[in-house]
Structure formats: structure tokens, C-alpha cells
């Protein structure tokens, strides 16, 4: 057939044909149209140049960098690094590495324990029997046996208890500071005729302990027991 080329016995183009596959030739020709061969060549050359320059710079820079590193890592610094590495390894492998935990345990065990387990115990053992005052609805001071019914009273008595627990550890002026800066302030506020016990009818005479009723069971737990 004209234009198809000559085919061999097995259906393949004969070696002597001018165009073994005219469709492929046409497709290649169409694809080549508009291709800027000069631009492609320029890009390839540019890439090759950059690659060769980078290689050359690396060849020049490598010995310079190596020499600089040699200057920095002197024998003394290498010895320091070796010593530091050896010390770190020794510390990691030594049984003493667990010492901080032991020290923490010792510190925890030496933490001061509460003397009174609750605010109720503090009020019952310190405030009520020690700081006896004349109180009553007609007097200058008020107190309530059921002090635990007043939120303000609980807050002030809690402050007195916590500050007492802290300052009792000062064998010098701890108690003086507590009396002056804490008790004298809060006791006056608690017993004020317009304070938290303003409507109380409870009374006590001079030399008598302040009125006291135990709070409901479970209202104040012993913190020495719950902390264990």
C-alpha cells in the first residue's frame, strides 16, 4: 500500500523503509513544533554549571572546615569532653543516682506535723479554756458555743489555728508574734457586738471558759489521720 512502507513476512516494517511508522513520525514532529531548543539547552547548561560549581566549592571548603574544627577541638577540649562523658556515665550507672528520691523522702518525713488535727480541736483545747472572757448579750463581748454555725467565725478561727501551727515552731518569739499579730486581731473581731456572734445569747462569767458545743460529727476531720 502506498505511504505505508514495506512490511516483512512477520508483519514488521522492513528495514529499508524510509518511514517505519509514519504516525509516530508525525506525532514527534507535532510535539517538536514550538519547542525552544535554545532555552532548553541554556537551562541544562545552567544546571550543569551550578552542579560543577557546588562540587568545586565543596572540594575547597571541606579541608578549610576540617582545619577550623581541628583548631577548635584542641587536646584540652577533647579531654574535657571525655571527662564530662565519663562523669555522666558514672552518675547514670551509680546507685547514688537514686539519692534525690531518698533525700525527698527524708524531707517529707521531717516535715512538721500538725499539733492539733482540726480547727475544732484547736478551739476546744486553746481558745475556749485559755482565753476566758466575760461574754453575754448585755456585755461588751459576744461568743457563741455553736461557733461552727458562722462562716466568718470558721474562717477567722481557721486562720488562728494555721498561724499557731506555723509560729509554734519558732521557740523564740513565735508565740509573741502569734498573740500580737493574729489572736489579738481576730479575737476582737470575733467578740465584737456587731460581729459574727452578735445575736448569741451565750454567757460566761470572769474566770469561766467560753461556751462550747461540739460540732456535728464529721464536720471537721482530723487532718493528721487523713494525711497518712
SERO-4910 file (N, C-alpha, C, O; in steps of 0.05 Angstrom, whole numbers):
BEGIN
 pado doro    nc1    nc2    nc3   cac1   cac2   cac3    cc1    cc2    cc3    oc1    oc2    oc3
  Unk    A     17    -24      0      0      0      0     18     25      0     38     25     13
  Unk    A      9     46    -15     25     70    -18     27     85      8      6     89     21
  Unk    A     51     94     16     54    110     40     55     95     66     59    107     87
  Unk    A     51     69     65     50     53     89     77     40     95     81     28    116
  Unk    A     95     42     75    121     28     79    119     -1     71     97    -11     65
  Unk    A    141    -14     70    141    -42     62    142    -59     87    158    -53    106
  Unk    A    127    -80     89    125    -98    112    138   -124    106    136   -134     84
  Unk    A    151   -136    125    164   -162    122    144   -184    124    120   -180    125
  Unk    A    155   -208    125    138   -231    126    123   -233    152    101   -244    152
  Unk    A    134   -223    174    122   -226    201    106   -201    208     99   -199    232
  Unk    A    100   -184    191     83   -161    197     98   -137    208     85   -119    218
  Unk    A    125   -137    207    141   -115    218    151    -98    195    154   -108    172
  Unk    A    156    -72    199    166    -55    178    193    -66    168    210    -75    184
  Unk    A    197    -65    142    222    -75    131    244    -55    137    239    -31    137
  Unk    A    268    -65    142    290    -47    150    295    -25    130    305     -4    137
  Unk    A    290    -29    105    297    -10     85    276     11     81    280     29     64
  Unk    A    254     11     95    232     30     91    241     57    101    255     58    122
  Unk    A    233     79     88    241    106     96    226    115    121    237    130    138
  Unk    A    202    106    124    186    114    148    174     89    159    153     79    150
  Unk    A    187     78    180    177     53    192    150     57    205    133     39    205
  Unk    A    144     81    216    118     86    230    111    115    224    119    132    239
  Unk    A     96    120    204     90    148    196     74    162    218     77    187    221
  Unk    A     58    148    232     42    162    253     60    172    276     57    194    286
  Unk    A     80    155    284     99    163    304    115    187    295    120    206    311
  Unk    A    124    187    270    140    209    259    124    235    260    134    256    266
  Unk    A     98    232    252     81    256    252     77    267    280     77    291    285
  Unk    A     73    248    300     69    257    328     93    271    339     91    291    353
  Unk    A    117    260    333    142    273    342    145    300    330    154    319    343
  Unk    A    138    302    304    141    327    290    123    349    302    131    371    307
  Unk    A     98    340    308     80    359    320     89    368    348     88    392    355
  Unk    A    100    349    364    109    356    391    133    374    391    137    391    408
  Unk    A    149    372    370    174    388    368    168    416    360    185    434    363
  Unk    A    144    420    348    137    447    339    136    467    363    123    460    383
  Unk    A    147    489    362    146    509    384    165    505    407    166    521    425
  Unk    A    181    483    406    200    478    428    224    496    424    236    498    403
  Unk    A    230    511    446    253    529    446    278    513    453    285    510    477
  Unk    A    291    503    433    314    486    438    336    502    452    351    492    468
  Unk    A    339    528    445    359    544    457    355    548    487    374    547    503
  Unk    A    329    552    494    323    556    523    329    530    538    340    531    560
  Unk    A    321    507    526    326    482    539    356    477    543    365    468    564
  Unk    A    371    483    522    400    479    524    412    497    546    429    489    561
  Unk    A    402    522    546    412    541    566    406    532    595    423    533    612
  Unk    A    382    521    599    374    511    626    392    488    634    401    486    657
  Unk    A    397    469    615    414    446    621    442    455    627    455    445    646
  Unk    A    452    474    611    479    484    616    481    497    644    500    493    659
  Unk    A    460    514    650    460    528    676    460    508    699    474    512    719
  Unk    A    443    487    697    442    467    718    469    453    721    478    448    743
  Unk    A    481    447    699    507    433    699    528    451    712    545    441    728
  Unk    A    528    477    705    547    495    716    544    497    746    564    497    761
  Unk    A    519    500    755    515    502    784    524    477    799    535    478    821
  Unk    A    519    454    786    528    429    799    558    428    801    569    420    822
  Unk    A    572    435    780    601    435    780    612    455    800    632    449    814
  Unk    A    600    479    801    609    499    820    606    490    849    624    492    865
  Unk    A    582    478    855    577    467    882    598    446    889    607    445    912
  Unk    A    604    429    870    623    408    875    651    419    880    665    410    898
  Unk    A    658    440    864    684    452    868    686    467    895    707    465    908
  Unk    A    664    481    902    664    495    928    667    475    951    682    480    970
  Unk    A    653    452    948    655    432    969    683    422    972    693    417    994
  Unk    A    696    418    948    724    408    949    742    427    963    761    420    977
  Unk    A    737    454    959    754    474    971    747    478   1001    765    481   1017
  Unk    A    720    477   1007    711    484   1034    717    461   1054    723    466   1077
  Unk    A    715    436   1045    718    414   1063    743    415   1079    742    413   1104
  Unk    A    767    418   1067    791    419   1083    793    444   1101    804    443   1122
  Unk    A    781    466   1091    781    491   1108    765    486   1133    773    493   1155
  Unk    A    740    475   1130    723    470   1153    736    449   1172    735    452   1196
  Unk    A    748    429   1160    761    408   1176    784    421   1193    788    414   1216
  Unk    A    799    439   1180    821    451   1195    810    469   1217    822    470   1239
  Unk    A    788    483   1212    776    500   1233    767    483   1256    771    491   1279
  Unk    A    754    460   1251    745    443   1272    769    432   1288    768    430   1313
  Unk    A    791    426   1274    815    416   1288    825    438   1307    834    432   1329
  Unk    A    824    463   1298    833    485   1315    816    489   1340    826    494   1361
  Unk    A    789    485   1336    771    489   1359    773    466   1379    775    470   1403
  Unk    A    773    441   1369    775    418   1387    804    412   1393    816    393   1383
  Unk    A    815    428   1411    842    424   1419    843    399   1438    823    388   1445
  Unk    A    867    392   1444    871    369   1462    858    374   1489    846    355   1501
  Unk    A    859    399   1499    847    405   1524    816    401   1523    804    390   1541
  Unk    A    804    411   1502    775    409   1499    767    380   1495    746    371   1506
  Unk    A    782    365   1481    776    337   1478    778    322   1505    761    305   1510
  Unk    A    797    330   1521    799    318   1548    775    326   1565    765    309   1580
  Unk    A    766    351   1563    743    360   1578    718    344   1570    703    335   1587
  Unk    A    714    340   1544    691    325   1534    693    296   1544    672    285   1552
  Unk    A    717    285   1544    720    257   1553    713    256   1583    700    237   1592
  Unk    A    723    275   1599    717    275   1627    687    278   1633    676    264   1650
  Unk    A    674    297   1618    645    301   1621    629    276   1614    611    269   1628
  Unk    A    637    263   1593    623    239   1585    627    217   1605    608    202   1612
  Unk    A    652    214   1616    657    194   1636    641    199   1662    630    181   1674
  Unk    A    639    225   1670    624    232   1694    595    226   1691    582    216   1709
  Unk    A    584    233   1667    556    228   1662    549    198   1663    529    189   1674
  Unk    A    567    182   1650    563    153   1651    565    142   1679    549    125   1687
  Unk    A    584    152   1694    587    143   1722    563    149   1739    554    133   1755
  Unk    A    552    173   1735    529    182   1750    505    165   1743    489    158   1760
  Unk    A    502    159   1717    479    144   1708    480    115   1719    459    103   1724
  Unk    A    504    104   1721    507     76   1730    510     73   1760    508     51   1770
  Unk    A    515     95   1774    520     93   1803    494     89   1818    474    102   1811
  Unk    A    494     73   1839    470     70   1856    462     96   1869    439    100   1877
  Unk    A    481    115   1872    475    140   1884    456    157   1868    447    178   1877
  Unk    A    451    149   1843    433    164   1826    405    166   1837    390    184   1831
  Unk    A    398    147   1854    372    147   1867    372    164   1892    351    165   1906
  Unk    A    394    177   1899    396    192   1924    375    214   1925    364    219   1947
  Unk    A    369    229   1903    349    251   1906    323    241   1916    310    255   1932
  Unk    A    314    217   1907    289    206   1917    291    201   1947    272    206   1962
  Unk    A    314    191   1956    317    186   1984    317    211   2000    305    213   2022
  Unk    A    330    232   1989    330    258   2003    302    270   2004    295    281   2024
  Unk    A    287    266   1982    260    276   1982    243    262   2003    227    274   2017
  Unk    A    247    236   2006    233    220   2026    240    230   2054    222    232   2071
  Unk    A    266    235   2058    274    244   2084    262    272   2090    253    277   2113
  Unk    A    261    289   2070    250    316   2074    220    314   2081    211    328   2098
  Unk    A    206    296   2066    178    293   2072    173    282   2100    155    291   2114
  Unk    A    190    263   2108    186    252   2135    193    272   2157    183    269   2179
  Unk    A    210    292   2150    217    311   2170    199    336   2170    203    354   2186
  Unk    A    180    336   2152    161    359   2151    146    361   2177    137    340   2188
  Unk    A    142    385   2188    128    387   2213    100    377   2212     85    383   2193
  Unk    A     92    362   2232     66    352   2234     47    371   2249     57    386   2266
  Unk    A     22    370   2243      3    386   2258      2    377   2287      2    354   2293
  Unk    A      0    397   2305     -3    391   2333    -33    385   2339    -39    365   2353
  Unk    A    -50    401   2328    -79    396   2330    -89    387   2303    -82    398   2282
  Unk    A   -106    367   2304   -115    354   2279   -137    369   2264   -141    364   2241
  Unk    A   -150    388   2278   -172    402   2265   -177    428   2279   -167    433   2301
  Unk    A   -192    445   2266   -199    471   2278   -215    467   2303   -213    483   2322
  Unk    A   -232    447   2303   -249    442   2327   -231    435   2351   -236    445   2373
  Unk    A   -211    418   2347   -193    411   2369   -178    435   2379   -174    438   2403
  Unk    A   -170    452   2360   -155    477   2367   -173    495   2384   -164    505   2405
  Unk    A   -198    499   2375   -216    516   2391   -222    504   2418   -222    519   2438
  Unk    A   -226    479   2419   -233    465   2444   -209    465   2464   -213    467   2488
  Unk    A   -185    462   2453   -161    459   2471   -147    486   2476   -133    488   2497
  Unk    A   -150    505   2459   -135    530   2462   -153    554   2467   -151    568   2488
  Unk    A   -171    560   2449   -187    584   2450   -206    583   2475   -206    602   2491
  Unk    A   -222    562   2477   -243    561   2497   -231    561   2526   -240    577   2542
  Unk    A   -211    544   2532   -202    544   2560   -181    564   2567   -178    571   2591
  Unk    A   -167    575   2547   -145    593   2554   -153    623   2554   -146    638   2572
  Unk    A   -169    631   2534   -175    659   2531   -203    664   2541   -222    670   2526
  Unk    A   -206    662   2568   -231    666   2581   -238    695   2583   -222    712   2590
  Unk    A   -263    701   2575   -273    729   2575   -301    729   2586   -316    709   2584
  Unk    A   -309    752   2597   -337    756   2603   -352    762   2577   -347    782   2564
  Unk    A   -371    745   2570   -386    748   2546   -416    746   2553   -424    733   2572
  Unk    A   -432    759   2536   -461    757   2541   -475    778   2524   -462    796   2513
  Unk    A   -501    776   2521   -516    794   2504   -517    823   2514   -521    841   2498
  Unk    A   -512    827   2540   -512    854   2550   -484    865   2554   -480    889   2560
  Unk    A   -463    849   2550   -436    858   2554   -423    870   2529   -436    875   2509
  Unk    A   -397    875   2532   -382    886   2510   -372    865   2491   -362    872   2469
  Unk    A   -374    840   2498   -363    819   2481   -384    798   2477   -402    793   2493
  Unk    A   -382    785   2453   -400    763   2446   -384    737   2440   -362    739   2431
  Unk    A   -397    715   2445   -386    689   2438   -409    670   2434   -430    674   2445
  Unk    A   -405    650   2418   -426    630   2413   -415    602   2416   -394    595   2404
  Unk    A   -428    586   2433   -419    558   2437   -420    543   2410   -404    525   2406
  Unk    A   -439    550   2393   -441    537   2367   -427    555   2346   -438    562   2325
  Unk    A   -402    561   2351   -386    578   2334   -384    568   2305   -381    583   2286
  Unk    A   -386    541   2302   -384    528   2276   -408    534   2258   -408    525   2235
  Unk    A   -428    548   2268   -451    555   2251   -445    581   2235   -461    588   2218
  Unk    A   -424    595   2242   -417    620   2229   -394    616   2210   -372    607   2218
  Unk    A   -398    623   2184   -377    620   2165   -353    639   2171   -330    631   2169
  Unk    A   -359    663   2179   -338    682   2186   -322    672   2210   -297    673   2210
  Unk    A   -336    661   2230   -322    651   2253   -303    628   2246   -281    626   2255
  Unk    A   -313    610   2228   -296    588   2220   -271    598   2206   -249    588   2210
  Unk    A   -275    618   2188   -251    628   2173   -231    641   2192   -207    636   2190
  Unk    A   -240    657   2211   -222    670   2229   -208    650   2248   -184    652   2253
  Unk    A   -223    631   2258   -212    611   2276   -193    592   2261   -173    583   2272
  Unk    A   -199    587   2235   -180    572   2219   -154    587   2215   -133    575   2217
  Unk    A   -156    613   2211   -132    629   2208   -115    628   2234    -91    627   2233
  Unk    A   -129    630   2256   -115    628   2282   -101    601   2286    -79    600   2296
  Unk    A   -115    580   2278   -103    554   2281    -79    550   2263    -58    541   2273
  Unk    A    -81    557   2237    -59    552   2219    -35    570   2226    -12    560   2225
  Unk    A    -40    594   2234    -17    612   2242     -4    602   2268     20    604   2271
  Unk    A    -20    591   2286     -9    580   2310      9    556   2304     30    553   2315
  Unk    A     -1    538   2287     15    515   2279     42    523   2267     62    509   2271
  Unk    A     42    544   2252     67    553   2239     85    567   2259    109    560   2260
  Unk    A     75    584   2275     92    600   2293    100    585   2318    119    593   2332
  Unk    A     87    564   2324     95    548   2348    122    536   2344    136    529   2363
  Unk    A    131    534   2319    157    522   2313    180    541   2318    203    534   2318
  Unk    A    173    567   2323    193    587   2330    195    588   2360    178    599   2373
  Unk    A    217    577   2371    219    576   2400    225    603   2413    223    606   2438
  Unk    A    232    622   2397    239    648   2407    215    666   2411    203    668   2432
  Unk    A    207    679   2389    185    699   2391    160    690   2376    142    706   2372
  Unk    A    159    665   2369    136    655   2354    109    660   2367     91    670   2354
  Unk    A    107    653   2393     81    656   2406     75    686   2411     51    694   2410
  Unk    A     95    702   2415     90    731   2419     79    743   2393     61    759   2393
  Unk    A     91    735   2371     82    744   2345     53    735   2340     37    750   2330
  Unk    A     47    710   2347     20    699   2342      0    715   2359    -21    722   2349
  Unk    A      6    720   2385    -12    734   2402    -17    763   2392    -40    772   2390
  Unk    A      5    776   2384      2    804   2376    -10    807   2349    -29    824   2345
  Unk    A     -1    792   2329     -9    796   2302    -34    780   2293    -46    787   2273
  Unk    A    -40    760   2308    -62    742   2300    -85    741   2320   -107    749   2314
  Unk    A    -79    731   2344   -100    728   2364   -113    754   2371   -138    757   2370
  Unk    A    -97    774   2378   -108    800   2387   -126    812   2366   -146    826   2372
  Unk    A   -119    808   2341   -135    819   2319   -161    804   2315   -183    816   2315
  Unk    A   -160    777   2312   -183    762   2306   -202    758   2329   -226    757   2326
  Unk    A   -192    757   2354   -209    753   2377   -227    778   2381   -250    775   2388
  Unk    A   -215    801   2377   -231    826   2379   -253    826   2358   -276    833   2364
  Unk    A   -247    818   2333   -267    817   2312   -289    796   2318   -312    801   2312
  Unk    A   -280    773   2329   -300    752   2335   -319    761   2357   -343    755   2355
  Unk    A   -309    774   2377   -325    782   2400   -338    809   2398   -351    818   2417
  Unk    A   -335    822   2376   -347    848   2372   -378    845   2373   -389    826   2363
  Unk    A   -392    864   2387   -421    863   2389   -435    862   2362   -457    853   2360
  Unk    A   -422    872   2341   -433    872   2314   -420    850   2297   -423    850   2272
  Unk    A   -405    832   2310   -390    812   2295   -407    787   2289   -432    789   2290
  Unk    A   -394    765   2284   -409    741   2276   -426    729   2298   -444    713   2292
  Unk    A   -421    736   2324   -437    726   2346   -456    747   2357   -463    746   2381
  Unk    A   -463    767   2341   -479    789   2351   -506    781   2363   -515    794   2382
  Unk    A   -518    760   2353   -544    752   2364   -543    729   2384   -563    719   2393
  Unk    A   -519    721   2392   -516    699   2411   -525    707   2439   -521    730   2447
  Unk    A   -537    689   2452   -546    692   2480   -528    678   2500   -534    678   2524
  Unk    A   -507    666   2490   -489    651   2508   -474    670   2527   -467    692   2519
  Unk    A   -470    660   2552   -456    677   2572   -434    662   2585   -433    637   2585
  Unk    A   -415    677   2596   -394    666   2613   -385    687   2632   -383    711   2625
  Unk    A   -380    679   2657   -371    699   2677   -340    699   2677   -327    682   2666
  Unk    A   -329    719   2690   -299    721   2692   -288    695   2705   -299    685   2725
  Unk    A   -268    685   2693   -255    660   2703   -268    635   2692   -258    613   2698
  Unk    A   -290    637   2677   -302    614   2665   -293    611   2636   -286    630   2622
  Unk    A   -292    585   2628   -285    580   2600   -307    590   2582   -330    592   2590
  Unk    A   -300    596   2557   -320    605   2538   -340    582   2532   -332    559   2533
  Unk    A   -365    588   2526   -384    567   2520   -375    551   2496   -364    562   2477
  Unk    A   -381    525   2497   -373    508   2475   -392    485   2471   -400    472   2491
  Unk    A   -401    480   2447   -416    457   2439   -401    443   2417   -391    456   2398
  Unk    A   -399    416   2417   -384    402   2396   -399    404   2370   -424    404   2369
  Unk    A   -384    407   2348   -397    408   2321   -408    381   2313   -402    361   2326
  Unk    A   -425    381   2293   -435    355   2283   -413    336   2276   -392    344   2266
  Unk    A   -418    310   2280   -398    290   2275   -390    290   2246   -407    290   2228
  Unk    A   -364    291   2240   -354    291   2213   -351    318   2200   -342    320   2178
  Unk    A   -359    340   2214   -357    366   2202   -328    374   2199   -321    387   2179
  Unk    A   -312    368   2219   -283    374   2218   -268    348   2222   -269    336   2244
  Unk    A   -254    338   2202   -239    313   2205   -211    319   2215   -200    341   2212
  Unk    A   -199    298   2227   -172    300   2237   -152    299   2214   -149    278   2202
  Unk    A   -139    321   2207   -121    322   2184    -96    306   2189    -82    298   2170
  Unk    A    -89    300   2214    -65    283   2219    -71    255   2210    -52    241   2202
  Unk    A    -96    246   2211   -103    219   2203   -107    217   2173    -97    198   2161
  Unk    A   -120    237   2161   -126    236   2132   -101    240   2116   -100    232   2093
  Unk    A    -80    253   2128    -55    259   2113    -38    234   2110    -21    233   2092
  Unk    A    -43    214   2126    -26    189   2125    -34    172   2102    -23    151   2098
***
